[in-house]
Each structure stands twice: as structure tokens, then as C-alpha cells.
Amino acid sequence: MKIFNIIFCILFIVFAGLQYNDPDPYVWMPIYLFGAVCCYLAARKRFYRSAYVIGIFIYLAYAAYLFFDKNGVIDWAVEHHGENIAGTMKASTPWIEETREFFGLAILIIVLMINYAYAGKLQKKQQQ
């Protein structure tokens, strides 16, 4: 778990840095930095299950919004036939931007869920 969390801590810091030129860096930099802090603490064997739950809840709500938004994931998949979202670094259309944001949230949610489950497993082990 330590290596897993170190890798994702570094990735989330890089993702936060890449948001500098984004139209809304004030939203996305804190989102990724929260994930980086959670992973850093988990790598140091400090697990905060309540922080994971809060992050998962907020990120799921935002992901649902991006999924159903008029320029969201459904629009990208249905209206634009799953157009390549990784062709260039610049998101030239709103559905590409929102779809990328959705998948960024999905990565964060998965990592937080893994840490939440691992922390629960450790807690059970300590109670025995």
C-alpha cells in the first residue's frame, strides 16, 4: 500500500500542476491536492476514513453532474460518438473538458475507496 499511495500522491500533485492553465484551476487544483494529501498520509500509515468518505461523497456528486451535464459524458458518448479525448492537451470543446474531468474524478474516487477499505481492514485487524 505504501508504494501505491506514493505513486498516486505524485500523480495527483502532477495533475494539480497541470491544472494551472485550465479555465478553472481554483476548482481542480484543490481537488487533486486533497487526493495527494490523503495518499501522502496513507503512505505514512495515517488513515482518515472520515476524510475519505467526505472526498468520495463530494467527488461522486460532482462526477454525477459532469456525467449528466449538457456537455458531459453522455453528450460525448452519444452525440460525439466517443471522440478521442486524449488527442491533444488542449481541450478544444466543452464535452472533451468535462469528460476528462469526469475521469479524473473517477480515478480519485477509486483511490480513496481503496484507502478507505484498507483502513477498515487495518482497523479490524487491530481490534482482534
Buried (B, 14 or more C-beta within 10 A) or exposed (E): BEEBBBEBBEBBBEBBEBBEEBEEBEEBBEBBBBBBBBBBBBBEEEBBBEBBEEBBEBBBEBBEBBBEBEBBBBBBBEEBEEEEBEEEEEBEBBBBBBBBBBBBBBBBBEBBBBBBEBBEEEEEEEEE
